[in-house]
Amino acid sequence: MLRRNFLTAAGGALAPDGDLDLFRMVRPVPLSAVLRDERYYIWCGAPIRSDDGRYHLYYSRWPRDLGHNAWVTHSEIAHAVSDRPLGPYQHRDVALPARGKQFWDGHCTHNPNIIHVGRQYCLFYMGNTGDGNPTRQLNMIHRNNQRIGVAVSDNPNGPWQRLDHPAIDANPDKAAFDSLMTSNPGAAPRPGGGVLVAYKGVIDNGTSRGGRVRYGVATAASVFGPYTRRPGTIFESKDGDKEWMLAEDPYAWYGNDRYYAITRDVVGRFSGAAGGLALFESRDGFDWRPATHPKVLGNDFEWEDGSRSGSKLERPALLFEDGEPVALFGALDLPKNGARDHACNVHIPLRKA
């Protein structure tokens, strides 16, 4: 079921010039609009409203005692439920648990991204496998084994049907930008049917870390694939001999006869703050440019008590209700003594159109 064209409605979603302006929609955040767990780091966050009117949040979590970098070895996609858009969300179960190192996603599931297509809930994610060692530095075996997958269910509570192979694997062309690994899927139903996925890739240049992080697009007639990669990369700009990645971590959707993507503003060109959130748009999903009103959020936000967050929001996602975006979800570091002491998911209310 495709979302209706919410941008045609009058009101807060549209600026006076008729273009989407999410920055104008952002409201102060209730102190209760946070999902946290003292036992786990929480990252990412994919919200959706189910047909029965309840709200579901799929999020990444891993044990705090393993350290922050254990996301790449021990993350699992968990599932929380609420009767209200801003929560409180209560943990219900683990949607995509570890299922054994023999599976391509057997050790780690991360980067959830949920869409509704037809009667099915389609949960895109990153999975990997490896030696299972939560090293102090990032475990490069697991990092380089990252692949994009999809799980489907007729019910947001599961059970979830997972594939025994990645939906978007590493590219067999060693010269391609995504020949080492793929992750960070941002999926959107296409208006004529099928699905479009903006995603992250790293080229295999023969080193343990690989080359530059870049983003590209793949499409398929079905969420199960097969996926066709669009040539070239997106969210980039050249300045003389330098090439900049302008955006990452896209959350994509379709409306008002175009695709949109909320992204992390890498160099601060659009939000005024490196690491803020920016809005991109595309008529075809392949050629992207900054939206007319690109700023979504700076590198902090306001709580209802008037204080500031002091940290930037990452891994953005929108919650839609009756076709309208009602909340912006994102991951937030909670620093302590200069270190990443904890992490949570924050739910920012948006003015309705």
KEKEBA-310374 format. One record per residue: residue in three letters; z, x, y of N, C-alpha, C in turn. Coordinates in pm, whole numbers, plus 50000, padded with zeros to 5 digits. Layout:
<recs>
ALAZXYZXYZXY;...
</recs>
This chain:
<recs>
MET500005008649881500005000050000500005008850123;LEU498945008450200498875016350321499705009950431;ARG500325018350513501055013050627500075006750725;ARG500504996150793499614989950890499474999051011;ASN498494996251093498175004951207499195002851318;PHE500365009151305501465006451397501145010351540;LEU500235019651561499985024551696499235014651783;THR498705004051724498014994051805499004984851876;ALA500274985251833501274976651897501654982552033;ALA502064973852123502504978352256503954982652248;GLY504354991552337505754995152344505975010052336;GLY507195013752288507645027452296506825037452219;ALA506075033052115505295042652038504125048152117;LEU503705041052218502535045052294502915049052435;ALA502345060252482502485064152621501575055452707;PRO501745055652840500895047452927499395049852908;ASP499025061952861497605064552840497125059852703;GLY497995053252626497605047752498497765057052380;ASP498285069252403498455078852294499915079452250;LEU500105083252125501445084152067502275094752139;ASP503495091052175504415100252242505785098952176;LEU505995106552070507245105551995508435110752075;PHE508205120352163509305125752243509975114752325;ARG509195105352377509735094152455510555084552368;MET510355084952238511025075652148512375080652098;VAL512635093652113513845099552056515085094552128;ARG516095090452052517365085652107518505094752061;PRO519655094252129520815101952082521205098051940;VAL521735107551868521995105951724523445102251698;PRO523695091251624525075088251585525655099551501;LEU526935102351519527565113151444527595110151295;SER527435097451260527455093551119526085094851053;ALA525035097451131523665097651077523335111351020;VAL524145115650925524015128850865524325127750716;LEU523485133950633523785135150491524215149450465;ARG525465151250422526005164550391526815163650264;ASP527015175150203527795176050080528435189850077;GLU529755190450073530455203150079530145212249960;ARG529625206649851529335214749732527925220349733;TYR527045214649817525635218149811525075221249949;TYR524145230849953523215231550065522265219850051;ILE521935213450163520965202550164519825206450257;TRP518605204750211517435208150291516345197750268;CYS515305198450349514205188750340514745174550358;GLY514015164550316514425150650328513205141650344;ALA512985132850248511825123850249512315109450239;PRO512305101950351512805088150349511685078050324;ILE512065066650266511115055650250511915042750233;ARG511345031750283511935018350265511275011850145;SER512065006750053511525000449933511254985649958;ASP510574979349865510164965449882511354955949887;ASP512504960149836513694951549841514494953349969;GLY513964961450063514624963150192515654974250198;ARG515834981750089516784992850091516055005650133;TYR516835015750167516285028250217516655039550119;HIS515655047650088515815058349990515505071750055;LEU516295081850023516095095150076516075105149961;TYR514965112149948514825122649848514995136049919;TYR515865144549869516215156649941516435168149845;SER516305180349896516545192349817518015196349828;ARG518595200549717519975205349719520145216449615;TRP521085225549639521425235949544522855240349572;PRO523565245749472525005248749487525255259049596;ARG526235256149679526575265149789527075278649740;ASP527755278749627528345291349582527285301349534;LEU526025297049524524965306249485524295312749606;GLY524625308349726524025314049846522785306749891;HIS522405308950018521295301250076519965303950006;ASN519705316449969518415319749909518235314549767;ALA519275308249712519135302149579518295289349583;TRP517825285549703516915274049708515685276449620;VAL515245289049613514005291949542514195292349391;THR515435293149344515715293749201516445281449148;HIS517275275049231518165264549180518075251149256;SER517105249749344516975236949413516585225949314;GLU517075213949341516655201949268516485190649368;ILE515555181649339515315170349429516235158949390;ALA517175155849480518145145249458517735132649532;HIS518455121849508518075108549557519315101349609;ALA519245096749733520345089149795519815075849846;VAL520705066049862520315052349897521235047150006;SER520655038550093521435032150199520895018150225;ASP521745009750283521314996450325520814996450469;ARG520935007850538520525008850679519675021350700;PRO518755020950794517855032350815518575045450842;LEU519665044950922520385057150960521565060150869;GLY521645052950758522715055550663524005048350698;PRO525095052250632525215064350550524475063250416;TYR523855074450376523165075350247524125080550142;GLN524145073650028525025077449918524195083349804;HIS524615095049759523915101349646523935092149525;ARG522755090349463522665081849344522375090049218;ASP521385098949225521015106449105520155118449145;VAL519755126049045518795136849065517445131849016;ALA516505130449110515205124649075514375134148988;LEU514355147049025513555156948951514445168748914;PRO515185167648802516075178548762515295189948696;ALA515995201148675515425212148598515095207148458;ARG513945211648403513575206948270513165218448176;GLY513495230748216513275241948125512215251548174;LYS512445264548153511565274848208510155274448151;GLN509945267148039508615266347982507685257548064;PHE508245249548157507445241048244507155248348375;TRP506025245448436505645251948562506665248848672;ASP507355237348665508375233348762509755232548696;GLY509965240448592511135238748508512445243748565;HIS512415252748665513645258148721513985252348858;CYS512985248848936513225245349076512295234049119;THR512845224149188512035214049257512525213449402;HIS511595212649497511905214549639510795207949722;ASN511005207349854509975201849947509525187649913;PRO510435177949891509985164349861509215158049976;ASN508205150049941507385142650037506965129749967;ILE507425118150017507225105549947506235096650021;ILE505265090849947504365080850003504245069249905;HIS503785057849956503615045649878502115042949868;VAL501575042849747500155040349725500025029349621;GLY499415018049661499355006649570500745001849536;ARG501055000749408502384996549364503275008349329;GLN502775020449351503495032149306504095040249421;TYR505275045849392505895055749479505445069449428;CYS504905077449518504335090249481505135101349549;LEU505825109149469506725119549518506065133249500;PHE505535138549611504975152049610506115161949628;TYR505935173949572507005183749579506465197549541;MET507295207849563507035221249512507915223649391;GLY507345229949289508115233949172507825248249136;ASN508735254549062508465268049012509315270948889;THR509055282348828509855287348716509935302448729;GLY510795308748648510965323248659512125328048574;ASP512855337948627513965343648550515295336748577;GLY515325327448674516545319948703517635327748771;ASN517315339148828518325347848888518435345049038;PRO519575339649085519745336749229520125349149306;THR519155357749334519395370549399519785368749545;ARG520455379049600520885378449739519665377449832;GLN518655385649808517375384149877516535373949801;LEU515465369349862514635359049800514045364149669;ASN514225356549562513675360049432512165358149435;MET511405369349435509965368649455509235363549332;ILE509835364549215509205358749096509075343749113;HIS510195337349149510165322849171509325319249293;ARG509465327049399508705324049520507205324149493;ASN506725333949417505295335049392504805325349285;ASN505725319249212505355309049113505365294949173;GLN505555293649303505565280449364504195273549350;ARG504255260849311503055252549298503385238449345;ILE502365230949384502545217149431502355207449315;GLY503295198249303503205187949200503365174149258;VAL503215164049172503435150149212504045142749093;ALA505005134149124505625125249026505485111049076;VAL505275101548987505055087649029505995078348954;SER506285066949019507125056648958506805043349023;ASP506965032548948506845019149005508115014849076;ASN509175022749062510475019349117511015031649190;PRO511515030149313512045041849386513255048149318;ASN513875040749224515005046249149514565053549022;GLY513245054449000512725060848881512685051148764;PRO512385056148643512145070248609510815075248665;TRP510715088548683509555094848741508685101448634;GLN507385098648642506425104948553505935117848618;ARG506225129248556505835142248608504685147848525;LEU503845155648591502715161848524503135174848458;ASP502465178348350502735191048284501905202348342;HIS501245199648453500475209948524500575207048674;PRO500405217048758500475214548903499325205648950;ALA499585197849055498525190149118497615199249200;ILE498225208849274497475218849349498015232449306;ASP497275239049218497675251949163497275263049259;ALA497675275349228497175286849302495665287749282;ASN494965291549386493505292049383493045303749295;PRO492145301249198491665312349116490805322349193;ASP490325318349312489585327549397490575336749467;LYS490635349449428491645358649481491485361249630;ALA490325358049687490115359949830490585347949912;ALA490995337149844491385324949913492795326149970;PHE493085318450077494385319250144495515314750054;ASP495235307049948496255301149861496175306649718;SER495745319249702495555324849569496845329649504;LEU497935331249581499205335649524500125323949493;MET500285314649587501185303449568500805291849659;THR501325279849627501145267849710502465260549719;SER502735254549837503995247349855503895238449979;ASN505015232450018505155224350141504085213550155;PRO503945204550058502915194150070503275183550174;GLY502275179750253502395168450345501265158850314;ALA501555148150238500525139250185500395126550269;ALA499175121450277498915108850347497835101250272;PRO498025087950251496945079950194495735079950288;ARG494525080850233493315080550313492895066050335;PRO492355062850451492015048850481490975042950387;GLY490095051250332489085046150238489505047250093;GLY490755051350068491255053249932491455067949902;GLY492325070849810492635084649776493735090249864;VAL493915103249860495015109749929494565123049987;LEU495145126650101494925139450166496255146950169;VAL496225159850139497435168050138497225180450224;ALA498025181850329498095194550403499185202850335;TYR498925215750314499865223550236499835238250276;LYS500865245350232501045259550260500515268050145;GLY499925279450181499465288850080499685303150126;VAL499675312350030499765326650057498705333649973;ILE497995343050034496945350349964497545361249875;ASP496925363249760497335373949670496635386849713;ASN497375395649782496785408149830497255420249749;GLY497845417549632498275428349545499685433149567;THR500375428049671501765431749696502685420849642;SER503965424049632504915414249578505095402249671;ARG504935404449800505115393549896503825386249926;GLY502685392649903501415386549936501105387850084;GLY500055381250127499615382250265500225371650355;ARG499475367550455499975358250556500205344250498;VAL501175337250555501365323050528500355315250611;ARG499605306350544498615298350615498625284150558;TYR497935275150627497895261250584496455256550566;GLY496265247750468494955242150440495085227650399;VAL493965221750355493895207550321493165205850188;ALA493665196650106492985192749983492975177549973;THR491975171949908491855157449893491585153949748;ALA491905141449712491635136549577491475121449581;ALA490735116149485490565101649474491815095049418;SER492645102749347493895097949289494985108049317;VAL496225103549327497325112949351497435123149238;PHE496965119549119497015128749006495925139449012;GLY494965137849103493875147449114492675143249032;PRO491695152149017491695166049063491545167149215;TYR492115177849271492095180049416490965189649454;THR490275186049561489205194349616489735201049742;ARG489695214249747490195221649863489125221749972;ARG489545218750093488655219650207488555234150252;PRO487335239450272487225253450316487925255850449;GLY488465267750465489095271550591490575268150593;THR491215271550706492635269150726492845261250854;ILE494055255950872494355247150985495575252351060;PHE495845246151177497015249451260497005264151304;GLU495845269451341495745283351381494985284651511;SER495195296151577494505298951702494315314051714;LYS493165318051769492905332251791493075335551939;ASP493725346951964493925351952099493535366652099;GLY492265369252130491755382852120491705387151975;ASP492345398151944492385402951806493525396751725;LYS494375389051791495525383051723495195368851678;GLU495735365351562495575351851509496955345951485;TRP497205334451547498525328551541498525316551447;MET499605315351370499855302751301500695294251396;LEU500125283251442500775275151545501785265351488;ALA501595261251364502435250651311502635252451161;GLU503725246951110503995247050966504865235050929;ASP505095233450800505905222450745505425208750791;PRO504135205350772503625192650825504115180450750;TYR504435169950826504615156550772503445148250823;ALA502595143250734501335137050773501325122050745;TRP500585114650828500335100450803499065096450876;TYR498605084050850497375079050910497675066550991;GLY497125065651113497265053851198496415055251322;ASN496045043951382495255044051506493955051851488;ASP493335050151367492035056251335492075071551336;ARG493225077251303493315091851296494515095851210;TYR494505108451170495665114251103496575120651208;TYR497865120151180498855127051261499675136251170;ALA500245146551229501165155251156502245160251252;ILE503515157551218504625163851288504855177251220;THR504925187751299505025201151244506125209151315;ARG506495220051255507355229851322506475238051416;ASP506885238851541506145245951646506525260651640;VAL505725268651569506115282251533506415290951654;VAL505505291151752505675300051867506135292651993;GLY506375279751984506885272252098505835268452200;ARG504585268252163503505265452257503485250852302;PHE503995241752219503835227452248505145220452281;SER506255225152223507555219052248508345226552354;GLY507875238452392508605246652487509695254952424;ALA509795254452290510835262052220510315266252085;ALA510355279052054509955283751922510815277051816;GLY510165270851720510895263651618511145249151651;GLY510665244251766510745230051796509785222151709;LEU509605209351740508685200951664507525196651752;ALA506315196951695505105193651769504265183751689;LEU503405176451762502535166451701501085171151709;PHE500415171151593498985173951584498265161351540;GLU496945160751566496155149351522494775153951477;SER494135145451397492815148451343492105135451312;ARG490825134751346490035122851314489675122251166;ASP489455134051105489005134250966490015140450870;GLY491105145950921492095152350837491815166950809;PHE490685171950858490285185850830490345194550955;ASP489955189251067489965196551193491105191151279;TRP492115199451302493335195151369493445201251507;ARG494015193551599494265198351734495595192651783;PRO496215198851884497435193051939497165179051994;ALA498095169851973497955156352025498055156452177;THR497675145452240497755144352386499175146752434;HIS500145142052359501565144152390502175152052273;PRO502025165352273502375173152154503865175152132;LYS504675174352237506095177052217506785165352146;VAL507465168452037508285158651966509765161551988;LEU510155174151979511555177951993511615192752028;GLY512585196552113512815210652141513605216952027;ASN514355227452057515095233951949516525228951936;ASP516815217151995518055210251965517865195552004;PHE518925187451987518865173252021520245168752064;GLU520335156552114521605151252167522265141952066;TRP523585143952048524415134651972524845123152063;GLU525295112352004525725100652082526915103652172;ASP527725113652137528885116852219528525125852337;GLY527225128752355526765136852467526645151552438;SER527135156252324527025170252289525625173252235;ARG525295186152226524005190452174524185196152034;SER523115195651957523185200151818523425215151807;GLY522845222951900522985237351893522115243951790;SER521345236051714520435241351613519165233051613;LYS518085239051572516795232051568516635224251438;LEU515855213651445515555205451329514335211151258;GLU514365211651126513245216451047512875206250941;ARG511745208550873511255199650766511245185050811;PRO510485181550916510495167850970509855157750876;ALA510295145250889509705133950817510045121250894;LEU509155111550889509395098750956509775088050854;LEU510655079050896510935066850820510225055250890;PHE509375048150814508665036450867509325023750816;GLU509395013750904509915000650868508984990150928;ASP508404981750843507434971850889506324978250971;GLY505904990050928504804996950994505185004951116;GLU506425004351160506865011551279507715023651240;PRO507555035151308508465046351285509805043451351;VAL510875043351273512195039751326513165051551327;ALA512845062351257513755073751255512985086351218;LEU513425097451277512915110751247513985118151169;PHE513655121951046514585129150960514245144050961;GLY515265152350942515005166650937516215174350888;ALA515955186550844516995195450795517595203250910;LEU518905205650903519615212351011520595222450954;ASP520515234851005521525244850973522805241851050;LEU523925243650984525215242651051525835256651051;PRO525545264751155525975278751152527485280151169;LYS527995290851109529415294151121529535309351122;ASN530125314551228530295329051242528975336451231;GLY527915330351287526615336851290525855336451159;ALA526365329351058525705328850927525315314450894;ARG524405313150798524025299750751525125294850657;ASP526135288750713527295284650634527025271850556;HIS526195263250611525975250350548524645244750598;ALA524205233850540522975227250584523075212550548;CYS522345204150622522425189750601521115183350644;ASN521015170150625519875162550675520355153050783;VAL519655152950897520015144751013518955134051033;HIS519405122151075518515110651091518535106451239;ILE517455109351311517375106851457516735093251481;PRO517435084151548516845070951573515705071851675;LEU514695063351658513565062451749513485048551809;ARG513125047751937512905034852001511735027751934;LYS511915014851906510855007251839509775003351938;ALA508545002251886507444997251968507604982351987;
</recs>
